[in-house]
């Protein structure tokens, strides 16, 4: 979790955001237990995560995803139940 408040720029601008009460209740119950000094700090951190480029997948992960796609296209897959049965795993 990042605790940077403004990434080197100390000028803050206030914005108004409307959220459903149920979401606000979840934010109110989570920000302090996650180690933030304030609800505003937690929301700023979430907004920074939202605007940052998503993490790139490794070449190995991309290759595994491609293999999975090919297996699905070739109908070379099994159900979870069949996989558990083949591996001798209990439900």
Biopython code that builds the backbone (N, CA, C, O; Angstrom):
import numpy as np
from Bio.PDB.StructureBuilder import StructureBuilder

atoms = [
    (1, "UNK", "N", (0.851, -1.167, 0.000)),
    (1, "UNK", "CA", (0.000, 0.000, 0.000)),
    (1, "UNK", "C", (0.896, 1.228, 0.000)),
    (1, "UNK", "O", (1.854, 1.318, 0.768)),
    (2, "UNK", "N", (0.576, 2.149, -0.853)),
    (2, "UNK", "CA", (1.317, 3.396, -0.932)),
    (2, "UNK", "C", (0.748, 4.388, 0.068)),
    (2, "UNK", "O", (-0.467, 4.510, 0.218)),
    (3, "UNK", "N", (1.652, 5.103, 0.756)),
    (3, "UNK", "CA", (1.170, 6.128, 1.671)),
    (3, "UNK", "C", (1.570, 7.510, 1.202)),
    (3, "UNK", "O", (1.423, 8.484, 1.940)),
    (4, "UNK", "N", (2.082, 7.609, -0.036)),
    (4, "UNK", "CA", (2.365, 8.925, -0.601)),
    (4, "UNK", "C", (1.062, 9.706, -0.672)),
    (4, "UNK", "O", (0.018, 9.169, -1.041)),
    (5, "UNK", "N", (1.140, 10.973, -0.315)),
    (5, "UNK", "CA", (-0.098, 11.735, -0.352)),
    (5, "UNK", "C", (-0.297, 12.457, -1.668)),
    (5, "UNK", "O", (-1.436, 12.738, -2.041)),
    (6, "UNK", "N", (0.778, 12.770, -2.388)),
    (6, "UNK", "CA", (0.573, 13.561, -3.601)),
    (6, "UNK", "C", (1.702, 13.423, -4.609)),
    (6, "UNK", "O", (1.806, 14.249, -5.516)),
    (7, "UNK", "N", (2.532, 12.429, -4.488)),
    (7, "UNK", "CA", (3.631, 12.162, -5.410)),
    (7, "UNK", "C", (4.494, 13.388, -5.670)),
    (7, "UNK", "O", (4.816, 13.684, -6.821)),
    (8, "UNK", "N", (4.876, 14.110, -4.611)),
    (8, "UNK", "CA", (5.813, 15.218, -4.728)),
    (8, "UNK", "C", (5.184, 16.567, -4.970)),
    (8, "UNK", "O", (5.892, 17.571, -4.909)),
    (9, "UNK", "N", (3.927, 16.650, -5.235)),
    (9, "UNK", "CA", (3.244, 17.919, -5.470)),
    (9, "UNK", "C", (2.338, 18.169, -4.276)),
    (9, "UNK", "O", (1.382, 17.426, -4.052)),
    (10, "UNK", "N", (2.638, 19.229, -3.495)),
    (10, "UNK", "CA", (1.887, 19.434, -2.259)),
    (10, "UNK", "C", (0.607, 20.233, -2.456)),
    (10, "UNK", "O", (-0.089, 20.510, -1.479)),
    (11, "UNK", "N", (0.276, 20.609, -3.678)),
    (11, "UNK", "CA", (-0.981, 21.324, -3.931)),
    (11, "UNK", "C", (-2.115, 20.330, -4.017)),
    (11, "UNK", "O", (-2.047, 19.369, -4.783)),
    (12, "UNK", "N", (-3.148, 20.551, -3.244)),
    (12, "UNK", "CA", (-4.305, 19.662, -3.235)),
    (12, "UNK", "C", (-5.510, 20.412, -3.767)),
    (12, "UNK", "O", (-5.663, 21.610, -3.532)),
    (13, "UNK", "N", (-6.361, 19.702, -4.485)),
    (13, "UNK", "CA", (-7.617, 20.246, -4.978)),
    (13, "UNK", "C", (-8.734, 19.382, -4.440)),
    (13, "UNK", "O", (-8.680, 18.155, -4.512)),
    (14, "UNK", "N", (-9.737, 20.028, -3.905)),
    (14, "UNK", "CA", (-10.868, 19.297, -3.357)),
    (14, "UNK", "C", (-11.844, 18.966, -4.480)),
    (14, "UNK", "O", (-12.163, 19.816, -5.311)),
    (15, "UNK", "N", (-12.315, 17.713, -4.495)),
    (15, "UNK", "CA", (-13.340, 17.306, -5.448)),
    (15, "UNK", "C", (-14.503, 16.703, -4.662)),
    (15, "UNK", "O", (-14.326, 16.204, -3.551)),
    (16, "UNK", "N", (-15.671, 16.756, -5.246)),
    (16, "UNK", "CA", (-16.844, 16.136, -4.634)),
    (16, "UNK", "C", (-17.178, 14.888, -5.425)),
    (16, "UNK", "O", (-17.227, 14.917, -6.655)),
    (17, "UNK", "N", (-17.404, 13.801, -4.724)),
    (17, "UNK", "CA", (-17.725, 12.533, -5.357)),
    (17, "UNK", "C", (-18.938, 11.938, -4.649)),
    (17, "UNK", "O", (-18.994, 11.893, -3.420)),
    (18, "UNK", "N", (-19.889, 11.490, -5.429)),
    (18, "UNK", "CA", (-21.061, 10.824, -4.856)),
    (18, "UNK", "C", (-20.844, 9.317, -4.945)),
    (18, "UNK", "O", (-20.494, 8.788, -6.001)),
    (19, "UNK", "N", (-21.057, 8.632, -3.818)),
    (19, "UNK", "CA", (-20.943, 7.177, -3.783)),
    (19, "UNK", "C", (-22.163, 6.612, -3.069)),
    (19, "UNK", "O", (-22.751, 7.279, -2.219)),
    (20, "UNK", "N", (-22.539, 5.400, -3.406)),
    (20, "UNK", "CA", (-23.648, 4.778, -2.690)),
    (20, "UNK", "C", (-23.308, 4.628, -1.205)),
    (20, "UNK", "O", (-22.150, 4.418, -0.843)),
    (21, "UNK", "N", (-24.313, 4.737, -0.368)),
    (21, "UNK", "CA", (-24.077, 4.622, 1.075)),
    (21, "UNK", "C", (-23.403, 3.305, 1.430)),
    (21, "UNK", "O", (-22.564, 3.258, 2.330)),
    (22, "UNK", "N", (-23.766, 2.227, 0.724)),
    (22, "UNK", "CA", (-23.171, 0.924, 1.028)),
    (22, "UNK", "C", (-21.662, 0.932, 0.773)),
    (22, "UNK", "O", (-20.902, 0.317, 1.521)),
    (23, "UNK", "N", (-21.229, 1.628, -0.281)),
    (23, "UNK", "CA", (-19.795, 1.730, -0.555)),
    (23, "UNK", "C", (-19.120, 2.592, 0.498)),
    (23, "UNK", "O", (-18.037, 2.254, 0.975)),
    (24, "UNK", "N", (-19.746, 3.699, 0.863)),
    (24, "UNK", "CA", (-19.180, 4.561, 1.896)),
    (24, "UNK", "C", (-19.045, 3.813, 3.215)),
    (24, "UNK", "O", (-18.057, 3.990, 3.927)),
    (25, "UNK", "N", (-20.020, 2.987, 3.547)),
    (25, "UNK", "CA", (-19.935, 2.185, 4.776)),
    (25, "UNK", "C", (-18.723, 1.266, 4.726)),
    (25, "UNK", "O", (-18.020, 1.107, 5.723)),
    (26, "UNK", "N", (-18.476, 0.655, 3.557)),
    (26, "UNK", "CA", (-17.317, -0.233, 3.419)),
    (26, "UNK", "C", (-16.007, 0.550, 3.525)),
    (26, "UNK", "O", (-15.050, 0.083, 4.143)),
    (27, "UNK", "N", (-15.967, 1.734, 2.927)),
    (27, "UNK", "CA", (-14.770, 2.580, 3.016)),
    (27, "UNK", "C", (-14.528, 2.981, 4.469)),
    (27, "UNK", "O", (-13.406, 2.904, 4.969)),
    (28, "UNK", "N", (-15.608, 3.413, 5.140)),
    (28, "UNK", "CA", (-15.491, 3.833, 6.536)),
    (28, "UNK", "C", (-14.972, 2.719, 7.435)),
    (28, "UNK", "O", (-14.240, 2.982, 8.389)),
    (29, "UNK", "N", (-15.344, 1.484, 7.140)),
    (29, "UNK", "CA", (-14.899, 0.383, 7.995)),
    (29, "UNK", "C", (-13.511, -0.134, 7.625)),
    (29, "UNK", "O", (-12.912, -0.886, 8.393)),
    (30, "UNK", "N", (-12.993, 0.256, 6.468)),
    (30, "UNK", "CA", (-11.734, -0.325, 5.997)),
    (30, "UNK", "C", (-10.522, 0.596, 6.054)),
    (30, "UNK", "O", (-9.410, 0.108, 6.252)),
    (31, "UNK", "N", (-10.686, 1.906, 5.888)),
    (31, "UNK", "CA", (-9.505, 2.753, 5.697)),
    (31, "UNK", "C", (-8.551, 2.707, 6.872)),
    (31, "UNK", "O", (-7.338, 2.631, 6.677)),
    (32, "UNK", "N", (-9.065, 2.751, 8.074)),
    (32, "UNK", "CA", (-8.186, 2.781, 9.250)),
    (32, "UNK", "C", (-7.521, 1.422, 9.484)),
    (32, "UNK", "O", (-6.339, 1.354, 9.820)),
    (33, "UNK", "N", (-8.281, 0.351, 9.306)),
    (33, "UNK", "CA", (-7.697, -0.972, 9.541)),
    (33, "UNK", "C", (-6.655, -1.321, 8.487)),
    (33, "UNK", "O", (-5.837, -2.216, 8.703)),
    (34, "UNK", "N", (-6.671, -0.631, 7.354)),
    (34, "UNK", "CA", (-5.650, -0.848, 6.330)),
    (34, "UNK", "C", (-4.439, 0.054, 6.520)),
    (34, "UNK", "O", (-3.516, 0.032, 5.705)),
    (35, "UNK", "N", (-4.434, 0.842, 7.581)),
    (35, "UNK", "CA", (-3.251, 1.611, 7.936)),
    (35, "UNK", "C", (-3.191, 3.024, 7.403)),
    (35, "UNK", "O", (-2.131, 3.649, 7.447)),
    (36, "UNK", "N", (-4.292, 3.544, 6.903)),
    (36, "UNK", "CA", (-4.304, 4.909, 6.402)),
    (36, "UNK", "C", (-4.574, 5.884, 7.535)),
    (36, "UNK", "O", (-5.272, 5.558, 8.495)),
    (37, "UNK", "N", (-4.015, 7.086, 7.418)),
    (37, "UNK", "CA", (-4.209, 8.119, 8.428)),
    (37, "UNK", "C", (-5.580, 8.774, 8.306)),
    (37, "UNK", "O", (-6.091, 9.337, 9.274)),
    (38, "UNK", "N", (-6.173, 8.702, 7.121)),
    (38, "UNK", "CA", (-7.482, 9.320, 6.907)),
    (38, "UNK", "C", (-8.193, 8.633, 5.754)),
    (38, "UNK", "O", (-7.581, 7.930, 4.950)),
    (39, "UNK", "N", (-9.488, 8.853, 5.695)),
    (39, "UNK", "CA", (-10.282, 8.330, 4.582)),
    (39, "UNK", "C", (-9.807, 8.972, 3.275)),
    (39, "UNK", "O", (-9.731, 8.301, 2.246)),
    (40, "UNK", "N", (-9.490, 10.267, 3.316)),
    (40, "UNK", "CA", (-9.013, 10.963, 2.117)),
    (40, "UNK", "C", (-7.730, 10.331, 1.579)),
    (40, "UNK", "O", (-7.569, 10.164, 0.370)),
    (41, "UNK", "N", (-6.820, 9.983, 2.489)),
    (41, "UNK", "CA", (-5.567, 9.363, 2.067)),
    (41, "UNK", "C", (-5.845, 8.028, 1.381)),
    (41, "UNK", "O", (-5.234, 7.718, 0.358)),
    (42, "UNK", "N", (-6.754, 7.245, 1.931)),
    (42, "UNK", "CA", (-7.096, 5.951, 1.344)),
    (42, "UNK", "C", (-7.691, 6.127, -0.050)),
    (42, "UNK", "O", (-7.344, 5.392, -0.974)),
    (43, "UNK", "N", (-8.579, 7.093, -0.199)),
    (43, "UNK", "CA", (-9.221, 7.320, -1.498)),
    (43, "UNK", "C", (-8.211, 7.847, -2.514)),
    (43, "UNK", "O", (-8.253, 7.458, -3.681)),
    (44, "UNK", "N", (-7.289, 8.740, -2.080)),
    (44, "UNK", "CA", (-6.237, 9.214, -2.992)),
    (44, "UNK", "C", (-5.392, 8.049, -3.487)),
    (44, "UNK", "O", (-5.046, 7.982, -4.666)),
    (45, "UNK", "N", (-5.057, 7.124, -2.573)),
    (45, "UNK", "CA", (-4.254, 5.968, -2.943)),
    (45, "UNK", "C", (-5.000, 5.096, -3.958)),
    (45, "UNK", "O", (-4.404, 4.622, -4.925)),
    (46, "UNK", "N", (-6.299, 4.886, -3.741)),
    (46, "UNK", "CA", (-7.103, 4.099, -4.679)),
    (46, "UNK", "C", (-7.164, 4.781, -6.044)),
    (46, "UNK", "O", (-7.085, 4.113, -7.075)),
    (47, "UNK", "N", (-7.302, 6.102, -6.055)),
    (47, "UNK", "CA", (-7.340, 6.836, -7.325)),
    (47, "UNK", "C", (-6.004, 6.763, -8.052)),
    (47, "UNK", "O", (-5.974, 6.647, -9.277)),
    (48, "UNK", "N", (-4.888, 6.830, -7.306)),
    (48, "UNK", "CA", (-3.567, 6.681, -7.941)),
    (48, "UNK", "C", (-3.450, 5.314, -8.596)),
    (48, "UNK", "O", (-2.953, 5.203, -9.717)),
    (49, "UNK", "N", (-3.908, 4.262, -7.900)),
    (49, "UNK", "CA", (-3.869, 2.919, -8.478)),
    (49, "UNK", "C", (-4.705, 2.846, -9.748)),
    (49, "UNK", "O", (-4.331, 2.169, -10.706)),
    (50, "UNK", "N", (-5.838, 3.545, -9.754)),
    (50, "UNK", "CA", (-6.749, 3.509, -10.896)),
    (50, "UNK", "C", (-6.143, 4.170, -12.130)),
    (50, "UNK", "O", (-6.357, 3.693, -13.244)),
    (51, "UNK", "N", (-5.384, 5.267, -11.957)),
    (51, "UNK", "CA", (-4.844, 5.973, -13.116)),
    (51, "UNK", "C", (-3.485, 5.435, -13.568)),
    (51, "UNK", "O", (-3.038, 5.753, -14.670)),
    (52, "UNK", "N", (-2.824, 4.628, -12.740)),
    (52, "UNK", "CA", (-1.537, 4.058, -13.127)),
    (52, "UNK", "C", (-1.748, 2.980, -14.176)),
    (52, "UNK", "O", (-2.801, 2.345, -14.225)),
    (53, "UNK", "N", (-0.734, 2.778, -15.017)),
    (53, "UNK", "CA", (-0.794, 1.698, -15.991)),
    (53, "UNK", "C", (-0.886, 0.374, -15.243)),
    (53, "UNK", "O", (-0.210, 0.189, -14.231)),
    (54, "UNK", "N", (-1.710, -0.543, -15.726)),
    (54, "UNK", "CA", (-1.801, -1.844, -15.064)),
    (54, "UNK", "C", (-0.479, -2.593, -15.199)),
    (54, "UNK", "O", (0.284, -2.374, -16.140)),
    (55, "UNK", "N", (-0.229, -3.461, -14.260)),
    (55, "UNK", "CA", (1.002, -4.248, -14.294)),
    (55, "UNK", "C", (0.997, -5.125, -15.539)),
    (55, "UNK", "O", (-0.018, -5.722, -15.898)),
    (56, "UNK", "N", (2.130, -5.187, -16.174)),
    (56, "UNK", "CA", (2.253, -6.016, -17.363)),
    (56, "UNK", "C", (2.404, -7.481, -16.958)),
    (56, "UNK", "O", (3.063, -7.797, -15.967)),
    (57, "UNK", "N", (1.794, -8.358, -17.726)),
    (57, "UNK", "CA", (1.938, -9.779, -17.462)),
    (57, "UNK", "C", (3.275, -10.261, -18.000)),
    (57, "UNK", "O", (3.767, -9.764, -19.013)),
    (58, "UNK", "N", (3.852, -11.228, -17.314)),
    (58, "UNK", "CA", (5.132, -11.781, -17.765)),
    (58, "UNK", "C", (4.929, -12.563, -19.054)),
    (58, "UNK", "O", (3.814, -12.973, -19.375)),
    (59, "UNK", "N", (6.011, -12.765, -19.783)),
    (59, "UNK", "CA", (5.967, -13.555, -21.015)),
    (59, "UNK", "C", (5.470, -14.970, -20.716)),
    (59, "UNK", "O", (4.717, -15.552, -21.496)),
    (60, "UNK", "N", (5.898, -15.511, -19.582)),
    (60, "UNK", "CA", (5.479, -16.861, -19.192)),
    (60, "UNK", "C", (3.959, -16.917, -18.979)),
    (60, "UNK", "O", (3.305, -17.863, -19.418)),
    (61, "UNK", "N", (3.406, -15.912, -18.312)),
    (61, "UNK", "CA", (1.963, -15.865, -18.077)),
    (61, "UNK", "C", (1.209, -15.689, -19.381)),
    (61, "UNK", "O", (0.189, -16.341, -19.598)),
    (62, "UNK", "N", (1.701, -14.807, -20.260)),
    (62, "UNK", "CA", (1.062, -14.617, -21.561)),
    (62, "UNK", "C", (1.066, -15.913, -22.380)),
    (62, "UNK", "O", (0.085, -16.235, -23.051)),
    (63, "UNK", "N", (2.172, -16.646, -22.318)),
    (63, "UNK", "CA", (2.263, -17.917, -23.050)),
    (63, "UNK", "C", (1.274, -18.936, -22.471)),
    (63, "UNK", "O", (0.629, -19.671, -23.219)),
    (64, "UNK", "N", (1.159, -18.979, -21.158)),
    (64, "UNK", "CA", (0.223, -19.906, -20.518)),
    (64, "UNK", "C", (-1.219, -19.554, -20.884)),
    (64, "UNK", "O", (-2.040, -20.444, -21.104)),
    (65, "UNK", "N", (-1.524, -18.269, -20.950)),
    (65, "UNK", "CA", (-2.867, -17.846, -21.362)),
    (65, "UNK", "C", (-3.155, -18.251, -22.798)),
    (65, "UNK", "O", (-4.260, -18.698, -23.105)),
    (66, "UNK", "N", (-2.185, -18.102, -23.671)),
    (66, "UNK", "CA", (-2.359, -18.499, -25.067)),
    (66, "UNK", "C", (-2.582, -20.007, -25.174)),
    (66, "UNK", "O", (-3.438, -20.462, -25.933)),
    (67, "UNK", "N", (-1.812, -20.772, -24.414)),
    (67, "UNK", "CA", (-2.002, -22.224, -24.401)),
    (67, "UNK", "C", (-3.411, -22.569, -23.929)),
    (67, "UNK", "O", (-4.061, -23.445, -24.500)),
    (68, "UNK", "N", (-3.880, -21.890, -22.898)),
    (68, "UNK", "CA", (-5.233, -22.132, -22.387)),
    (68, "UNK", "C", (-6.283, -21.812, -23.435)),
    (68, "UNK", "O", (-7.241, -22.566, -23.609)),
    (69, "UNK", "N", (-6.110, -20.700, -24.132)),
    (69, "UNK", "CA", (-7.053, -20.334, -25.198)),
    (69, "UNK", "C", (-7.094, -21.415, -26.286)),
    (69, "UNK", "O", (-8.162, -21.804, -26.758)),
    (70, "UNK", "N", (-5.916, -21.882, -26.665)),
    (70, "UNK", "CA", (-5.847, -22.925, -27.693)),
    (70, "UNK", "C", (-6.527, -24.201, -27.220)),
    (70, "UNK", "O", (-7.229, -24.852, -27.994)),
    (71, "UNK", "N", (-6.328, -24.566, -25.959)),
    (71, "UNK", "CA", (-6.960, -25.773, -25.423)),
    (71, "UNK", "C", (-8.484, -25.631, -25.431)),
    (71, "UNK", "O", (-9.195, -26.590, -25.729)),
    (72, "UNK", "N", (-8.976, -24.460, -25.109)),
    (72, "UNK", "CA", (-10.419, -24.226, -25.123)),
    (72, "UNK", "C", (-10.948, -24.316, -26.551)),
    (72, "UNK", "O", (-11.964, -24.966, -26.801)),
    (73, "UNK", "N", (-10.259, -23.664, -27.486)),
    (73, "UNK", "CA", (-10.686, -23.695, -28.889)),
    (73, "UNK", "C", (-10.688, -25.109, -29.450)),
    (73, "UNK", "O", (-11.542, -25.447, -30.270)),
    (74, "UNK", "N", (-9.746, -25.939, -29.019)),
    (74, "UNK", "CA", (-9.629, -27.319, -29.510)),
    (74, "UNK", "C", (-10.468, -28.292, -28.677)),
    (74, "UNK", "O", (-10.387, -29.506, -28.866)),
    (75, "UNK", "N", (-11.268, -27.758, -27.761)),
    (75, "UNK", "CA", (-12.096, -28.572, -26.869)),
    (75, "UNK", "C", (-11.251, -29.611, -26.139)),
    (75, "UNK", "O", (-11.666, -30.753, -25.945)),
    (76, "UNK", "N", (-10.058, -29.186, -25.741)),
    (76, "UNK", "CA", (-9.106, -30.052, -25.052)),
    (76, "UNK", "C", (-9.060, -29.691, -23.566)),
    (76, "UNK", "O", (-7.990, -29.496, -22.990)),
    (77, "UNK", "N", (-10.241, -29.609, -22.968)),
    (77, "UNK", "CA", (-10.329, -29.254, -21.553)),
    (77, "UNK", "C", (-11.190, -30.278, -20.838)),
    (77, "UNK", "O", (-11.904, -31.055, -21.473)),
    (78, "UNK", "N", (-11.119, -30.276, -19.517)),
    (78, "UNK", "CA", (-11.954, -31.158, -18.698)),
    (78, "UNK", "C", (-12.621, -30.329, -17.620)),
    (78, "UNK", "O", (-12.163, -29.234, -17.293)),
    (79, "UNK", "N", (-13.694, -30.849, -17.076)),
    (79, "UNK", "CA", (-14.377, -30.151, -15.990)),
    (79, "UNK", "C", (-13.541, -30.228, -14.719)),
    (79, "UNK", "O", (-12.631, -31.050, -14.610)),
    (80, "UNK", "N", (-13.855, -29.373, -13.771)),
    (80, "UNK", "CA", (-13.148, -29.391, -12.491)),
    (80, "UNK", "C", (-13.349, -30.734, -11.798)),
    (80, "UNK", "O", (-12.419, -31.274, -11.198)),
    (81, "UNK", "N", (-14.570, -31.275, -11.881)),
    (81, "UNK", "CA", (-14.852, -32.568, -11.254)),
    (81, "UNK", "C", (-13.997, -33.669, -11.873)),
    (81, "UNK", "O", (-13.458, -34.517, -11.161)),
    (82, "UNK", "N", (-13.873, -33.653, -13.214)),
    (82, "UNK", "CA", (-13.057, -34.671, -13.879)),
    (82, "UNK", "C", (-11.576, -34.513, -13.530)),
    (82, "UNK", "O", (-10.869, -35.504, -13.349)),
    (83, "UNK", "N", (-11.112, -33.275, -13.437)),
    (83, "UNK", "CA", (-9.721, -33.036, -13.061)),
    (83, "UNK", "C", (-9.447, -33.552, -11.651)),
    (83, "UNK", "O", (-8.420, -34.185, -11.406)),
    (84, "UNK", "N", (-10.383, -33.274, -10.710)),
    (84, "UNK", "CA", (-10.211, -33.776, -9.340)),
    (84, "UNK", "C", (-10.193, -35.300, -9.331)),
    (84, "UNK", "O", (-9.399, -35.917, -8.620)),
    (85, "UNK", "N", (-11.075, -35.901, -10.128)),
    (85, "UNK", "CA", (-11.140, -37.361, -10.195)),
    (85, "UNK", "C", (-9.830, -37.922, -10.745)),
    (85, "UNK", "O", (-9.287, -38.882, -10.197)),
    (86, "UNK", "N", (-9.320, -37.329, -11.825)),
    (86, "UNK", "CA", (-8.061, -37.807, -12.420)),
    (86, "UNK", "C", (-6.895, -37.671, -11.455)),
    (86, "UNK", "O", (-5.986, -38.502, -11.447)),
    (87, "UNK", "N", (-6.923, -36.612, -10.637)),
    (87, "UNK", "CA", (-5.827, -36.377, -9.698)),
    (87, "UNK", "C", (-6.044, -37.058, -8.359)),
    (87, "UNK", "O", (-5.178, -37.013, -7.486)),
    (88, "UNK", "N", (-7.196, -37.688, -8.198)),
    (88, "UNK", "CA", (-7.482, -38.384, -6.944)),
    (88, "UNK", "C", (-7.729, -37.448, -5.781)),
    (88, "UNK", "O", (-7.406, -37.768, -4.637)),
    (89, "UNK", "N", (-8.305, -36.285, -6.072)),
    (89, "UNK", "CA", (-8.573, -35.299, -5.023)),
    (89, "UNK", "C", (-10.022, -35.397, -4.580)),
    (89, "UNK", "O", (-10.914, -35.689, -5.376)),
    (90, "UNK", "N", (-10.238, -35.148, -3.306)),
    (90, "UNK", "CA", (-11.611, -35.115, -2.780)),
    (90, "UNK", "C", (-12.198, -33.741, -2.995)),
    (90, "UNK", "O", (-11.473, -32.752, -3.104)),
    (91, "UNK", "N", (-13.513, -33.683, -3.056)),
    (91, "UNK", "CA", (-14.208, -32.387, -3.194)),
    (91, "UNK", "C", (-14.042, -31.549, -1.975)),
    (91, "UNK", "O", (-14.557, -30.432, -1.918)),
]
sb = StructureBuilder()
sb.init_structure("model")
sb.init_model(0)
sb.init_chain("A")
sb.init_seg("    ")
for serial, (resi, resn, name, xyz) in enumerate(atoms, 1):
    if name == "N":
        sb.init_residue(resn, " ", resi, " ")
    sb.init_atom(name, np.array(xyz, "f"), 0.0, 1.0, " ", f" {name:<3s}", serial, name[0])
structure = sb.get_structure()
